[in-house]
């Protein structure tokens, strides 16, 4: 199984932009992203959907547009991605910690 490729485009203490690529057979188990302080928001744009699998699940999304744009609080709500059976999943992920 190929590793996740997390390419940092921009990173600061408060804001970051990453391109994240998940390959076939990868999955993200249900979890919460801990933060030291403040509120943590993620805005994910799915640039490439896998052919089969790789479905994002979140306990509570602030915004979910067409299964391709998600705004959520990863520090507060459990989230996961089902196993990618075929293809790959590519995201543009914007994170804000305020």
Gaussian input, Z-matrix of N, CA and C with variables (Angstrom, degrees):
# hf/3-21g

backbone

0 1
 N
 C     1     B1
 C     2     B2     1     A1
 N     3     B3     2     A2     1     D1
 C     4     B4     3     A3     2     D2
 C     5     B5     4     A4     3     D3
 N     6     B6     5     A5     4     D4
 C     7     B7     6     A6     5     D5
 C     8     B8     7     A7     6     D6
 N     9     B9     8     A8     7     D7
 C    10    B10     9     A9     8     D8
 C    11    B11    10    A10     9     D9
 N    12    B12    11    A11    10    D10
 C    13    B13    12    A12    11    D11
 C    14    B14    13    A13    12    D12
 N    15    B15    14    A14    13    D13
 C    16    B16    15    A15    14    D14
 C    17    B17    16    A16    15    D15
 N    18    B18    17    A17    16    D16
 C    19    B19    18    A18    17    D17
 C    20    B20    19    A19    18    D18
 N    21    B21    20    A20    19    D19
 C    22    B22    21    A21    20    D20
 C    23    B23    22    A22    21    D21
 N    24    B24    23    A23    22    D22
 C    25    B25    24    A24    23    D23
 C    26    B26    25    A25    24    D24
 N    27    B27    26    A26    25    D25
 C    28    B28    27    A27    26    D26
 C    29    B29    28    A28    27    D27
 N    30    B30    29    A29    28    D28
 C    31    B31    30    A30    29    D29
 C    32    B32    31    A31    30    D30
 N    33    B33    32    A32    31    D31
 C    34    B34    33    A33    32    D32
 C    35    B35    34    A34    33    D33
 N    36    B36    35    A35    34    D34
 C    37    B37    36    A36    35    D35
 C    38    B38    37    A37    36    D36
 N    39    B39    38    A38    37    D37
 C    40    B40    39    A39    38    D38
 C    41    B41    40    A40    39    D39
 N    42    B42    41    A41    40    D40
 C    43    B43    42    A42    41    D41
 C    44    B44    43    A43    42    D42
 N    45    B45    44    A44    43    D43
 C    46    B46    45    A45    44    D44
 C    47    B47    46    A46    45    D45
 N    48    B48    47    A47    46    D46
 C    49    B49    48    A48    47    D47
 C    50    B50    49    A49    48    D48
 N    51    B51    50    A50    49    D49
 C    52    B52    51    A51    50    D50
 C    53    B53    52    A52    51    D51
 N    54    B54    53    A53    52    D52
 C    55    B55    54    A54    53    D53
 C    56    B56    55    A55    54    D54
 N    57    B57    56    A56    55    D55
 C    58    B58    57    A57    56    D56
 C    59    B59    58    A58    57    D57
 N    60    B60    59    A59    58    D58
 C    61    B61    60    A60    59    D59
 C    62    B62    61    A61    60    D60
 N    63    B63    62    A62    61    D61
 C    64    B64    63    A63    62    D62
 C    65    B65    64    A64    63    D63
 N    66    B66    65    A65    64    D64
 C    67    B67    66    A66    65    D65
 C    68    B68    67    A67    66    D66
 N    69    B69    68    A68    67    D67
 C    70    B70    69    A69    68    D68
 C    71    B71    70    A70    69    D69
 N    72    B72    71    A71    70    D70
 C    73    B73    72    A72    71    D71
 C    74    B74    73    A73    72    D72
 N    75    B75    74    A74    73    D73
 C    76    B76    75    A75    74    D74
 C    77    B77    76    A76    75    D75
 N    78    B78    77    A77    76    D76
 C    79    B79    78    A78    77    D77
 C    80    B80    79    A79    78    D78
 N    81    B81    80    A80    79    D79
 C    82    B82    81    A81    80    D80
 C    83    B83    82    A82    81    D81
 N    84    B84    83    A83    82    D82
 C    85    B85    84    A84    83    D83
 C    86    B86    85    A85    84    D84
 N    87    B87    86    A86    85    D85
 C    88    B88    87    A87    86    D86
 C    89    B89    88    A88    87    D87
 N    90    B90    89    A89    88    D88
 C    91    B91    90    A90    89    D89
 C    92    B92    91    A91    90    D90
 N    93    B93    92    A92    91    D91
 C    94    B94    93    A93    92    D92
 C    95    B95    94    A94    93    D93
 N    96    B96    95    A95    94    D94
 C    97    B97    96    A96    95    D95
 C    98    B98    97    A97    96    D96
 N    99    B99    98    A98    97    D97
 C   100   B100    99    A99    98    D98
 C   101   B101   100   A100    99    D99
 N   102   B102   101   A101   100   D100
 C   103   B103   102   A102   101   D101
 C   104   B104   103   A103   102   D102
 N   105   B105   104   A104   103   D103
 C   106   B106   105   A105   104   D104
 C   107   B107   106   A106   105   D105
 N   108   B108   107   A107   106   D106
 C   109   B109   108   A108   107   D107
 C   110   B110   109   A109   108   D108
 N   111   B111   110   A110   109   D109
 C   112   B112   111   A111   110   D110
 C   113   B113   112   A112   111   D111
 N   114   B114   113   A113   112   D112
 C   115   B115   114   A114   113   D113
 C   116   B116   115   A115   114   D114
 N   117   B117   116   A116   115   D115
 C   118   B118   117   A117   116   D116
 C   119   B119   118   A118   117   D117
 N   120   B120   119   A119   118   D118
 C   121   B121   120   A120   119   D119
 C   122   B122   121   A121   120   D120
 N   123   B123   122   A122   121   D121
 C   124   B124   123   A123   122   D122
 C   125   B125   124   A124   123   D123
 N   126   B126   125   A125   124   D124
 C   127   B127   126   A126   125   D125
 C   128   B128   127   A127   126   D126
 N   129   B129   128   A128   127   D127
 C   130   B130   129   A129   128   D128
 C   131   B131   130   A130   129   D129
 N   132   B132   131   A131   130   D130
 C   133   B133   132   A132   131   D131
 C   134   B134   133   A133   132   D132
 N   135   B135   134   A134   133   D133
 C   136   B136   135   A135   134   D134
 C   137   B137   136   A136   135   D135
 N   138   B138   137   A137   136   D136
 C   139   B139   138   A138   137   D137
 C   140   B140   139   A139   138   D138
 N   141   B141   140   A140   139   D139
 C   142   B142   141   A141   140   D140
 C   143   B143   142   A142   141   D141
 N   144   B144   143   A143   142   D142
 C   145   B145   144   A144   143   D143
 C   146   B146   145   A145   144   D144
 N   147   B147   146   A146   145   D145
 C   148   B148   147   A147   146   D146
 C   149   B149   148   A148   147   D147
 N   150   B150   149   A149   148   D148
 C   151   B151   150   A150   149   D149
 C   152   B152   151   A151   150   D150
 N   153   B153   152   A152   151   D151
 C   154   B154   153   A153   152   D152
 C   155   B155   154   A154   153   D153
 N   156   B156   155   A155   154   D154
 C   157   B157   156   A156   155   D155
 C   158   B158   157   A157   156   D156
 N   159   B159   158   A158   157   D157
 C   160   B160   159   A159   158   D158
 C   161   B161   160   A160   159   D159
 N   162   B162   161   A161   160   D160
 C   163   B163   162   A162   161   D161
 C   164   B164   163   A163   162   D162
 N   165   B165   164   A164   163   D163
 C   166   B166   165   A165   164   D164
 C   167   B167   166   A166   165   D165
 N   168   B168   167   A167   166   D166
 C   169   B169   168   A168   167   D167
 C   170   B170   169   A169   168   D168
 N   171   B171   170   A170   169   D169
 C   172   B172   171   A171   170   D170
 C   173   B173   172   A172   171   D171
 N   174   B174   173   A173   172   D172
 C   175   B175   174   A174   173   D173
 C   176   B176   175   A175   174   D174
 N   177   B177   176   A176   175   D175
 C   178   B178   177   A177   176   D176
 C   179   B179   178   A178   177   D177
 N   180   B180   179   A179   178   D178
 C   181   B181   180   A180   179   D179
 C   182   B182   181   A181   180   D180
 N   183   B183   182   A182   181   D181
 C   184   B184   183   A183   182   D182
 C   185   B185   184   A184   183   D183
 N   186   B186   185   A185   184   D184
 C   187   B187   186   A186   185   D185
 C   188   B188   187   A187   186   D186
 N   189   B189   188   A188   187   D187
 C   190   B190   189   A189   188   D188
 C   191   B191   190   A190   189   D189
 N   192   B192   191   A191   190   D190
 C   193   B193   192   A192   191   D191
 C   194   B194   193   A193   192   D192
 N   195   B195   194   A194   193   D193
 C   196   B196   195   A195   194   D194
 C   197   B197   196   A196   195   D195
 N   198   B198   197   A197   196   D196
 C   199   B199   198   A198   197   D197
 C   200   B200   199   A199   198   D198
 N   201   B201   200   A200   199   D199
 C   202   B202   201   A201   200   D200
 C   203   B203   202   A202   201   D201
 N   204   B204   203   A203   202   D202
 C   205   B205   204   A204   203   D203
 C   206   B206   205   A205   204   D204
 N   207   B207   206   A206   205   D205
 C   208   B208   207   A207   206   D206
 C   209   B209   208   A208   207   D207
 N   210   B210   209   A209   208   D208
 C   211   B211   210   A210   209   D209
 C   212   B212   211   A211   210   D210
 N   213   B213   212   A212   211   D211
 C   214   B214   213   A213   212   D212
 C   215   B215   214   A214   213   D213
 N   216   B216   215   A215   214   D214
 C   217   B217   216   A216   215   D215
 C   218   B218   217   A217   216   D216
 N   219   B219   218   A218   217   D217
 C   220   B220   219   A219   218   D218
 C   221   B221   220   A220   219   D219
 N   222   B222   221   A221   220   D220
 C   223   B223   222   A222   221   D221
 C   224   B224   223   A223   222   D222
 N   225   B225   224   A224   223   D223
 C   226   B226   225   A225   224   D224
 C   227   B227   226   A226   225   D225
 N   228   B228   227   A227   226   D226
 C   229   B229   228   A228   227   D227
 C   230   B230   229   A229   228   D228
 N   231   B231   230   A230   229   D229
 C   232   B232   231   A231   230   D230
 C   233   B233   232   A232   231   D231
 N   234   B234   233   A233   232   D232
 C   235   B235   234   A234   233   D233
 C   236   B236   235   A235   234   D234
 N   237   B237   236   A236   235   D235
 C   238   B238   237   A237   236   D236
 C   239   B239   238   A238   237   D237
 N   240   B240   239   A239   238   D238
 C   241   B241   240   A240   239   D239
 C   242   B242   241   A241   240   D240
 N   243   B243   242   A242   241   D241
 C   244   B244   243   A243   242   D242
 C   245   B245   244   A244   243   D243
 N   246   B246   245   A245   244   D244
 C   247   B247   246   A246   245   D245
 C   248   B248   247   A247   246   D246
 N   249   B249   248   A248   247   D247
 C   250   B250   249   A249   248   D248
 C   251   B251   250   A250   249   D249
 N   252   B252   251   A251   250   D250
 C   253   B253   252   A252   251   D251
 C   254   B254   253   A253   252   D252
 N   255   B255   254   A254   253   D253
 C   256   B256   255   A255   254   D254
 C   257   B257   256   A256   255   D255
 N   258   B258   257   A257   256   D256
 C   259   B259   258   A258   257   D257
 C   260   B260   259   A259   258   D258
 N   261   B261   260   A260   259   D259
 C   262   B262   261   A261   260   D260
 C   263   B263   262   A262   261   D261
 N   264   B264   263   A263   262   D262
 C   265   B265   264   A264   263   D263
 C   266   B266   265   A265   264   D264
 N   267   B267   266   A266   265   D265
 C   268   B268   267   A267   266   D266
 C   269   B269   268   A268   267   D267
 N   270   B270   269   A269   268   D268
 C   271   B271   270   A270   269   D269
 C   272   B272   271   A271   270   D270
 N   273   B273   272   A272   271   D271
 C   274   B274   273   A273   272   D272
 C   275   B275   274   A274   273   D273
 N   276   B276   275   A275   274   D274
 C   277   B277   276   A276   275   D275
 C   278   B278   277   A277   276   D276
 N   279   B279   278   A278   277   D277
 C   280   B280   279   A279   278   D278
 C   281   B281   280   A280   279   D279
 N   282   B282   281   A281   280   D280
 C   283   B283   282   A282   281   D281
 C   284   B284   283   A283   282   D282
 N   285   B285   284   A284   283   D283
 C   286   B286   285   A285   284   D284
 C   287   B287   286   A286   285   D285
 N   288   B288   287   A287   286   D286
 C   289   B289   288   A288   287   D287
 C   290   B290   289   A289   288   D288
 N   291   B291   290   A290   289   D289
 C   292   B292   291   A291   290   D290
 C   293   B293   292   A292   291   D291

   B1=1.4523
   B2=1.5252
   B3=1.3319
   B4=1.4607
   B5=1.5240
   B6=1.3227
   B7=1.4569
   B8=1.5253
   B9=1.3214
   B10=1.4625
   B11=1.5286
   B12=1.3105
   B13=1.4594
   B14=1.5207
   B15=1.3359
   B16=1.4553
   B17=1.5228
   B18=1.3297
   B19=1.4615
   B20=1.5268
   B21=1.3378
   B22=1.4621
   B23=1.5233
   B24=1.3136
   B25=1.4536
   B26=1.5308
   B27=1.3237
   B28=1.4660
   B29=1.5178
   B30=1.3432
   B31=1.4604
   B32=1.5213
   B33=1.3207
   B34=1.4572
   B35=1.5285
   B36=1.3010
   B37=1.4618
   B38=1.5309
   B39=1.3267
   B40=1.4611
   B41=1.5238
   B42=1.3357
   B43=1.4616
   B44=1.5263
   B45=1.3336
   B46=1.4703
   B47=1.5251
   B48=1.3322
   B49=1.4630
   B50=1.5190
   B51=1.3384
   B52=1.4588
   B53=1.5188
   B54=1.3275
   B55=1.4594
   B56=1.5263
   B57=1.3145
   B58=1.4621
   B59=1.5271
   B60=1.3394
   B61=1.4590
   B62=1.5221
   B63=1.3214
   B64=1.4646
   B65=1.5264
   B66=1.3202
   B67=1.4617
   B68=1.5310
   B69=1.3138
   B70=1.4596
   B71=1.5256
   B72=1.3061
   B73=1.4627
   B74=1.5225
   B75=1.3156
   B76=1.4588
   B77=1.5222
   B78=1.3118
   B79=1.4536
   B80=1.5177
   B81=1.3147
   B82=1.4567
   B83=1.5232
   B84=1.3102
   B85=1.4640
   B86=1.5318
   B87=1.3143
   B88=1.4516
   B89=1.5307
   B90=1.3386
   B91=1.4617
   B92=1.5287
   B93=1.3219
   B94=1.4635
   B95=1.5156
   B96=1.3493
   B97=1.4617
   B98=1.5323
   B99=1.3379
   B100=1.4694
   B101=1.5331
   B102=1.3170
   B103=1.4631
   B104=1.5191
   B105=1.3345
   B106=1.4659
   B107=1.5228
   B108=1.3472
   B109=1.4641
   B110=1.5212
   B111=1.3191
   B112=1.4547
   B113=1.5168
   B114=1.3299
   B115=1.4595
   B116=1.5188
   B117=1.3174
   B118=1.4565
   B119=1.5226
   B120=1.3275
   B121=1.4613
   B122=1.5217
   B123=1.3296
   B124=1.4611
   B125=1.5186
   B126=1.3300
   B127=1.4511
   B128=1.5183
   B129=1.3298
   B130=1.4607
   B131=1.5229
   B132=1.3435
   B133=1.4561
   B134=1.5170
   B135=1.3189
   B136=1.4580
   B137=1.5306
   B138=1.3326
   B139=1.4613
   B140=1.5170
   B141=1.3311
   B142=1.4663
   B143=1.5302
   B144=1.3208
   B145=1.4671
   B146=1.5182
   B147=1.3411
   B148=1.4633
   B149=1.5286
   B150=1.3253
   B151=1.4682
   B152=1.5177
   B153=1.3501
   B154=1.4640
   B155=1.5175
   B156=1.3436
   B157=1.4622
   B158=1.5189
   B159=1.3436
   B160=1.4564
   B161=1.5116
   B162=1.3358
   B163=1.4620
   B164=1.5244
   B165=1.3286
   B166=1.4595
   B167=1.5206
   B168=1.3219
   B169=1.4587
   B170=1.5163
   B171=1.3242
   B172=1.4557
   B173=1.5220
   B174=1.3135
   B175=1.4567
   B176=1.5345
   B177=1.3423
   B178=1.4659
   B179=1.5228
   B180=1.3347
   B181=1.4664
   B182=1.5237
   B183=1.3235
   B184=1.4543
   B185=1.5294
   B186=1.3409
   B187=1.4654
   B188=1.5237
   B189=1.3406
   B190=1.4615
   B191=1.5255
   B192=1.3364
   B193=1.4588
   B194=1.5230
   B195=1.3034
   B196=1.4670
   B197=1.5257
   B198=1.3110
   B199=1.4603
   B200=1.5193
   B201=1.3262
   B202=1.4748
   B203=1.5177
   B204=1.3325
   B205=1.4643
   B206=1.5260
   B207=1.3370
   B208=1.4598
   B209=1.5263
   B210=1.3119
   B211=1.4538
   B212=1.5143
   B213=1.3360
   B214=1.4554
   B215=1.5195
   B216=1.3235
   B217=1.4641
   B218=1.5281
   B219=1.3375
   B220=1.4625
   B221=1.5178
   B222=1.3336
   B223=1.4561
   B224=1.5242
   B225=1.3227
   B226=1.4565
   B227=1.5311
   B228=1.3348
   B229=1.4598
   B230=1.5263
   B231=1.3254
   B232=1.4673
   B233=1.5207
   B234=1.3369
   B235=1.4641
   B236=1.5218
   B237=1.3380
   B238=1.4654
   B239=1.5245
   B240=1.3418
   B241=1.4624
   B242=1.5194
   B243=1.3311
   B244=1.4636
   B245=1.5341
   B246=1.3150
   B247=1.4667
   B248=1.5288
   B249=1.3101
   B250=1.4664
   B251=1.5242
   B252=1.3201
   B253=1.4544
   B254=1.5312
   B255=1.3337
   B256=1.4661
   B257=1.5215
   B258=1.3303
   B259=1.4559
   B260=1.5130
   B261=1.3200
   B262=1.4573
   B263=1.5194
   B264=1.3259
   B265=1.4589
   B266=1.5277
   B267=1.3282
   B268=1.4667
   B269=1.5352
   B270=1.3201
   B271=1.4687
   B272=1.5135
   B273=1.3115
   B274=1.4479
   B275=1.5227
   B276=1.3338
   B277=1.4514
   B278=1.5180
   B279=1.3356
   B280=1.4588
   B281=1.5095
   B282=1.3348
   B283=1.4608
   B284=1.5186
   B285=1.3313
   B286=1.4521
   B287=1.5237
   B288=1.3347
   B289=1.4676
   B290=1.5079
   B291=1.3464
   B292=1.4758
   B293=1.5043
   A1=108.10
   A2=116.78
   A3=121.95
   A4=110.27
   A5=115.61
   A6=120.94
   A7=110.41
   A8=114.83
   A9=121.00
   A10=107.51
   A11=116.16
   A12=120.96
   A13=107.41
   A14=115.90
   A15=121.77
   A16=107.98
   A17=115.84
   A18=121.34
   A19=109.28
   A20=116.42
   A21=121.13
   A22=109.62
   A23=116.55
   A24=122.34
   A25=109.24
   A26=115.81
   A27=122.28
   A28=107.63
   A29=116.02
   A30=119.07
   A31=110.44
   A32=115.79
   A33=122.50
   A34=107.30
   A35=116.26
   A36=120.64
   A37=111.54
   A38=116.86
   A39=121.43
   A40=113.89
   A41=117.20
   A42=120.92
   A43=109.94
   A44=116.42
   A45=119.86
   A46=110.20
   A47=113.94
   A48=121.87
   A49=107.04
   A50=116.61
   A51=122.10
   A52=110.34
   A53=115.01
   A54=120.85
   A55=105.59
   A56=115.79
   A57=121.18
   A58=109.21
   A59=116.14
   A60=121.85
   A61=109.91
   A62=115.80
   A63=123.22
   A64=107.18
   A65=117.41
   A66=122.06
   A67=112.14
   A68=115.99
   A69=123.18
   A70=110.89
   A71=115.48
   A72=127.49
   A73=113.75
   A74=118.25
   A75=119.41
   A76=109.56
   A77=115.71
   A78=122.39
   A79=108.06
   A80=116.83
   A81=122.23
   A82=106.69
   A83=115.54
   A84=120.58
   A85=110.23
   A86=116.77
   A87=123.39
   A88=109.59
   A89=117.43
   A90=120.74
   A91=111.06
   A92=114.58
   A93=124.02
   A94=106.04
   A95=117.39
   A96=122.05
   A97=108.71
   A98=117.35
   A99=118.97
   A100=111.40
   A101=116.16
   A102=122.34
   A103=108.31
   A104=116.13
   A105=121.20
   A106=111.18
   A107=115.61
   A108=119.84
   A109=109.47
   A110=115.11
   A111=120.56
   A112=113.95
   A113=114.18
   A114=122.75
   A115=107.94
   A116=115.40
   A117=122.08
   A118=108.67
   A119=116.89
   A120=122.90
   A121=109.13
   A122=116.11
   A123=121.21
   A124=108.96
   A125=114.11
   A126=121.81
   A127=105.67
   A128=116.41
   A129=121.99
   A130=110.67
   A131=114.51
   A132=122.40
   A133=107.07
   A134=118.24
   A135=121.70
   A136=107.14
   A137=115.63
   A138=121.23
   A139=111.72
   A140=115.42
   A141=120.36
   A142=108.99
   A143=115.11
   A144=121.67
   A145=109.42
   A146=118.27
   A147=119.28
   A148=109.64
   A149=116.12
   A150=120.04
   A151=110.51
   A152=116.63
   A153=121.86
   A154=108.29
   A155=116.20
   A156=121.31
   A157=111.93
   A158=114.81
   A159=120.51
   A160=113.99
   A161=116.24
   A162=121.11
   A163=109.99
   A164=116.40
   A165=122.81
   A166=109.37
   A167=116.51
   A168=122.95
   A169=108.18
   A170=116.75
   A171=121.43
   A172=108.51
   A173=115.01
   A174=121.21
   A175=110.89
   A176=116.80
   A177=120.77
   A178=109.30
   A179=116.25
   A180=122.23
   A181=108.66
   A182=116.15
   A183=120.76
   A184=108.17
   A185=115.72
   A186=122.40
   A187=108.01
   A188=116.50
   A189=123.10
   A190=106.31
   A191=115.36
   A192=120.10
   A193=110.21
   A194=116.20
   A195=124.00
   A196=113.61
   A197=119.05
   A198=121.61
   A199=112.88
   A200=116.91
   A201=121.34
   A202=113.31
   A203=117.61
   A204=121.65
   A205=107.40
   A206=115.61
   A207=121.23
   A208=110.33
   A209=116.49
   A210=122.27
   A211=106.19
   A212=116.26
   A213=119.40
   A214=110.81
   A215=115.67
   A216=123.38
   A217=108.16
   A218=118.36
   A219=120.60
   A220=113.62
   A221=117.38
   A222=121.18
   A223=112.06
   A224=116.51
   A225=120.72
   A226=114.02
   A227=116.73
   A228=120.64
   A229=111.72
   A230=115.49
   A231=120.50
   A232=109.96
   A233=114.68
   A234=120.74
   A235=109.10
   A236=115.26
   A237=121.19
   A238=109.41
   A239=115.19
   A240=122.18
   A241=107.05
   A242=116.83
   A243=120.29
   A244=110.20
   A245=115.56
   A246=121.77
   A247=111.14
   A248=115.40
   A249=121.16
   A250=107.16
   A251=116.72
   A252=121.60
   A253=112.09
   A254=116.34
   A255=120.69
   A256=108.88
   A257=116.04
   A258=120.95
   A259=111.80
   A260=115.38
   A261=120.15
   A262=109.82
   A263=115.05
   A264=122.93
   A265=107.59
   A266=116.47
   A267=120.99
   A268=108.31
   A269=115.52
   A270=122.12
   A271=111.52
   A272=115.47
   A273=122.28
   A274=103.43
   A275=116.33
   A276=121.51
   A277=110.04
   A278=115.77
   A279=122.39
   A280=107.26
   A281=116.72
   A282=121.27
   A283=109.31
   A284=115.89
   A285=122.83
   A286=108.41
   A287=116.60
   A288=121.98
   A289=107.84
   A290=115.83
   A291=120.64
   A292=112.26
   D1=132.68
   D2=179.06
   D3=-74.26
   D4=149.92
   D5=178.71
   D6=-76.28
   D7=158.96
   D8=173.90
   D9=-69.91
   D10=136.12
   D11=177.10
   D12=-104.99
   D13=115.62
   D14=-178.92
   D15=-115.19
   D16=100.98
   D17=-176.83
   D18=-97.78
   D19=113.55
   D20=178.60
   D21=-74.64
   D22=124.22
   D23=176.97
   D24=-96.13
   D25=-40.46
   D26=177.00
   D27=-151.81
   D28=143.70
   D29=178.75
   D30=-150.14
   D31=129.84
   D32=171.99
   D33=-138.36
   D34=-179.12
   D35=-178.36
   D36=-64.47
   D37=-28.46
   D38=-173.94
   D39=-108.54
   D40=-30.23
   D41=-170.73
   D42=-136.35
   D43=140.07
   D44=175.66
   D45=-144.53
   D46=153.40
   D47=175.33
   D48=-129.85
   D49=128.46
   D50=-179.46
   D51=-135.49
   D52=147.90
   D53=167.75
   D54=-105.02
   D55=122.43
   D56=-175.06
   D57=-119.12
   D58=128.80
   D59=179.95
   D60=-118.96
   D61=123.75
   D62=176.65
   D63=-110.54
   D64=130.89
   D65=-177.09
   D66=-98.18
   D67=174.50
   D68=179.52
   D69=-51.44
   D70=139.37
   D71=178.58
   D72=78.27
   D73=-2.08
   D74=177.86
   D75=-82.00
   D76=151.32
   D77=174.32
   D78=-147.76
   D79=158.23
   D80=176.73
   D81=-117.82
   D82=116.47
   D83=-179.05
   D84=-67.80
   D85=158.27
   D86=178.80
   D87=-59.97
   D88=127.10
   D89=-178.10
   D90=-160.18
   D91=170.42
   D92=171.78
   D93=-122.08
   D94=140.03
   D95=178.80
   D96=-91.56
   D97=110.80
   D98=-178.75
   D99=-73.07
   D100=145.55
   D101=173.35
   D102=-127.88
   D103=150.43
   D104=-178.58
   D105=-66.29
   D106=-43.51
   D107=179.56
   D108=-157.16
   D109=163.76
   D110=176.50
   D111=83.06
   D112=-167.19
   D113=179.49
   D114=-113.16
   D115=139.62
   D116=-175.54
   D117=-115.79
   D118=124.66
   D119=178.95
   D120=-121.01
   D121=144.11
   D122=173.08
   D123=-129.07
   D124=136.22
   D125=173.58
   D126=-119.58
   D127=109.25
   D128=-177.78
   D129=-108.93
   D130=130.90
   D131=174.07
   D132=-109.72
   D133=120.01
   D134=178.03
   D135=-82.31
   D136=106.98
   D137=-179.00
   D138=-80.52
   D139=-32.24
   D140=179.52
   D141=-142.30
   D142=121.76
   D143=177.57
   D144=-86.78
   D145=143.18
   D146=171.86
   D147=-67.20
   D148=158.23
   D149=177.73
   D150=-66.59
   D151=-41.53
   D152=179.60
   D153=-138.63
   D154=132.45
   D155=177.18
   D156=84.11
   D157=-162.61
   D158=179.22
   D159=68.81
   D160=37.03
   D161=-178.21
   D162=-88.02
   D163=128.56
   D164=178.44
   D165=-79.50
   D166=133.33
   D167=176.03
   D168=-126.66
   D169=136.57
   D170=179.20
   D171=-140.86
   D172=137.02
   D173=179.26
   D174=-55.79
   D175=-39.90
   D176=177.59
   D177=-154.80
   D178=115.35
   D179=175.70
   D180=-96.79
   D181=142.53
   D182=172.77
   D183=-76.44
   D184=-43.00
   D185=177.61
   D186=-138.19
   D187=136.94
   D188=172.53
   D189=-140.16
   D190=103.59
   D191=-179.04
   D192=-106.29
   D193=111.96
   D194=173.62
   D195=57.50
   D196=21.00
   D197=-178.50
   D198=67.35
   D199=19.92
   D200=-178.10
   D201=-127.69
   D202=-19.11
   D203=179.23
   D204=-129.94
   D205=121.72
   D206=-176.96
   D207=-127.63
   D208=130.65
   D209=168.20
   D210=-117.41
   D211=125.04
   D212=-176.88
   D213=-154.00
   D214=169.72
   D215=177.70
   D216=-105.39
   D217=94.67
   D218=-178.58
   D219=-69.20
   D220=-15.82
   D221=178.45
   D222=-83.81
   D223=-13.85
   D224=-173.20
   D225=-115.91
   D226=-30.93
   D227=-174.75
   D228=-123.53
   D229=138.15
   D230=178.52
   D231=-64.92
   D232=142.75
   D233=179.41
   D234=-147.38
   D235=158.18
   D236=-177.01
   D237=-159.99
   D238=170.22
   D239=173.00
   D240=-132.54
   D241=127.05
   D242=-179.93
   D243=-66.40
   D244=163.36
   D245=-178.14
   D246=-59.28
   D247=132.46
   D248=176.07
   D249=-81.93
   D250=113.52
   D251=-177.61
   D252=-86.04
   D253=-30.13
   D254=-178.30
   D255=-154.94
   D256=134.65
   D257=178.31
   D258=91.47
   D259=-162.11
   D260=177.68
   D261=-140.45
   D262=161.14
   D263=-178.96
   D264=-117.54
   D265=124.91
   D266=-179.07
   D267=-121.80
   D268=128.60
   D269=-179.11
   D270=-119.18
   D271=150.00
   D272=161.25
   D273=-108.04
   D274=117.57
   D275=-172.48
   D276=-117.42
   D277=122.82
   D278=176.12
   D279=-109.06
   D280=127.06
   D281=-177.68
   D282=-121.89
   D283=138.14
   D284=-179.81
   D285=-132.25
   D286=125.90
   D287=177.35
   D288=-118.87
   D289=106.26
   D290=-178.20
   D291=-119.12

